[in-house]
């Protein structure tokens, strides 16, 4: 009789320990190391976004966008959702321009990017296309 009670207690103890172990594993969050290269890439992307956003906040750029029927808020939202490759390309174009010159070309470049993305279905900036 004692061995039967001991066996029952052992089975219940093992069951409780198993349940506790499984719940502890499901609550554990995977923690990984974040490398300095990954942080540097993220910082670079953030700087590029800020640079493009600053460019879009200029009055002459906003006037050109509005003249072409592009909502400035939509353009800003698109910048926030750009991939790393798109940000690098656009940021390089903006950085290469002399100060005060080439605003029209850059705006047209942005407009072409927005149109291509709209045609591809990635955005819906121009509902008529």
N, C-alpha and C positions, 0 to 999 in steps of 0.2 A: 504494500500500500504506500509506503514511504517513497519507494522508487517511482511509483506512478505520479505522485504529487511533485516530486523533484523533476521528473521529465516534463510535466505540464508547465511548471514554472520556468524551466529552461526554454521550452518552445515559445512561451509568451515573451520571455525576456529577449530572445533572439528576434522575434517578430517586431517588438518595439524598437530594438536597436536598428533593425533594418529600415523601418519606416523613418526613424530619426535621421539615419544616414542618407537616405534618399532625399528627404526634404532639405537637408543641409547642402547637398550637392546642387539641387535645383535653385537654391537661393544664392549660390556663389556666383559672383560676376567674374568673367574672364578678364584678367588684368594683363596687359602687355606693355612692353617697353615702347616708349615713343622716342624715336631717334631724333637727333639734332637735324638731320637732313630733312626729315618729314616736317619738322617745325619750321625750318628755313623755307621750304617750298610753300607751306601755308602762309607764312609771313609775306613772301613774295606775291602770292595770289591776292592777299588782302591789300597790299600796297598798290598792285595793278588795278584792282577794283576801285580803290580810293582815288587813284589818278584819273581813271576814266570818269568816275562820278563827278570829280571836280571839273573835268573838262565839260561834261554835260550840264553843269550848273552855270556855266558862263552864259551871259545874256545873248550874245551873238549866235551861239550854238543853239540855244533854245529857240530863238527866232527862226533860224534856218529849219530846224526840225518842225516847228509849228507851220511854217510856210509850205512844207511838203506833206502836211497832214499827219505827222507822227506825234503822238502824245508823249510829252516829256516823261510822264510817270511810267508809261509803258516801256520807254527806252531805258529808264533807270532800273525797272524791274528786270528787264532782259539782261542788263549788265550784271545784276546780282546773280543771275542763273547761268552765266556763261561758263563754259568749260575752261580748263587751264590753257588749252591750245588757242581757243578764241581770245582769251584775255591777253595772252602773250602777243598774238598777232596784232590785236587792236592797240595794245599799249605800246608796242614797238612803232607802229604807224604814228601814234600821237607824239611819242618822244622824239621822233626823227624830224618833225616839222619845226621850222623856225618859229620863234615867238611871234604870234600875231599873223602869220602867213599860213595859207593852206587850210584855213578853217572850212572853206567850202568843199574842198576835196575830201577832208576827213568826214564831214557831214554826209557827203555823197557816199563815201565808203561805208559808213554806218547804215545809211539807207539801203544800200545794196545788200548788206548782210541781213538786215531785218527783212527785206523782201524775199531773199532766198530762204531764210528760216520760215517765213510765213508760207511760201509756196510748198516747202517740204512738210508743213503741218506742225512744226515745232512750236510756233507761236501763232497768235491770231491778232496781229497788230493792224493789218490791212484787211478788213472783212470783205472788201470788194474783189480781192484777188483770188 
